[in-house]
């Protein structure tokens, strides 16, 4: 899963990141992927 926004919409990208990051860090994204049988690998820039 990834997100991309145009340069002019940078604030939108920051907002979406602010929503997704806690979900990644809590493991909720991994749980959702597992529920649907989809492989999830956390990006290397997240430090657990």
C-alpha beads as a LAMMPS data file, in Angstrom:
LAMMPS data file: protein, C-alpha beads

48 atoms
47 bonds

1 atom types
1 bond types

-500.0 500.0 xlo xhi
-500.0 500.0 ylo yhi
-500.0 500.0 zlo zhi

Masses

1 110.0

Atoms # bond

1 1 1 0.000 0.000 0.000
2 1 1 1.320 3.416 -0.778
3 1 1 0.095 6.936 -1.153
4 1 1 1.087 9.693 -3.504
5 1 1 -0.148 13.244 -3.835
6 1 1 0.715 16.089 -6.127
7 1 1 3.163 18.699 -4.890
8 1 1 0.296 21.194 -4.674
9 1 1 -1.562 18.823 -2.335
10 1 1 1.250 18.237 0.139
11 1 1 -0.986 19.091 3.114
12 1 1 -3.319 16.278 2.065
13 1 1 -0.371 13.865 2.071
14 1 1 0.594 14.941 5.569
15 1 1 -2.988 14.464 6.747
16 1 1 -3.259 10.964 5.243
17 1 1 0.114 10.038 6.748
18 1 1 -1.129 11.250 10.131
19 1 1 -4.059 8.849 9.860
20 1 1 -2.121 5.849 8.539
21 1 1 0.967 5.986 10.760
22 1 1 -0.853 5.191 14.032
23 1 1 -2.634 2.312 12.282
24 1 1 0.690 0.916 11.084
25 1 1 2.365 1.343 14.458
26 1 1 -0.509 -0.301 16.360
27 1 1 -0.529 -3.326 14.075
28 1 1 -4.060 -2.643 12.866
29 1 1 -2.987 -2.461 9.219
30 1 1 -1.229 -5.831 9.548
31 1 1 -4.409 -7.316 11.067
32 1 1 -6.527 -6.020 8.194
33 1 1 -4.132 -7.449 5.612
34 1 1 -4.048 -10.797 7.425
35 1 1 -7.846 -10.928 7.565
36 1 1 -7.947 -10.752 3.766
37 1 1 -4.996 -13.079 3.223
38 1 1 -2.783 -10.339 1.816
39 1 1 0.938 -10.163 2.602
40 1 1 2.031 -7.137 4.660
41 1 1 5.593 -6.135 5.292
42 1 1 6.192 -3.049 7.383
43 1 1 8.367 -0.456 5.662
44 1 1 11.941 -0.361 6.937
45 1 1 11.730 3.293 7.997
46 1 1 9.339 2.408 10.851
47 1 1 11.382 1.726 13.973
48 1 1 9.793 -0.699 16.430

Bonds

1 1 1 2
2 1 2 3
3 1 3 4
4 1 4 5
5 1 5 6
6 1 6 7
7 1 7 8
8 1 8 9
9 1 9 10
10 1 10 11
11 1 11 12
12 1 12 13
13 1 13 14
14 1 14 15
15 1 15 16
16 1 16 17
17 1 17 18
18 1 18 19
19 1 19 20
20 1 20 21
21 1 21 22
22 1 22 23
23 1 23 24
24 1 24 25
25 1 25 26
26 1 26 27
27 1 27 28
28 1 28 29
29 1 29 30
30 1 30 31
31 1 31 32
32 1 32 33
33 1 33 34
34 1 34 35
35 1 35 36
36 1 36 37
37 1 37 38
38 1 38 39
39 1 39 40
40 1 40 41
41 1 41 42
42 1 42 43
43 1 43 44
44 1 44 45
45 1 45 46
46 1 46 47
47 1 47 48
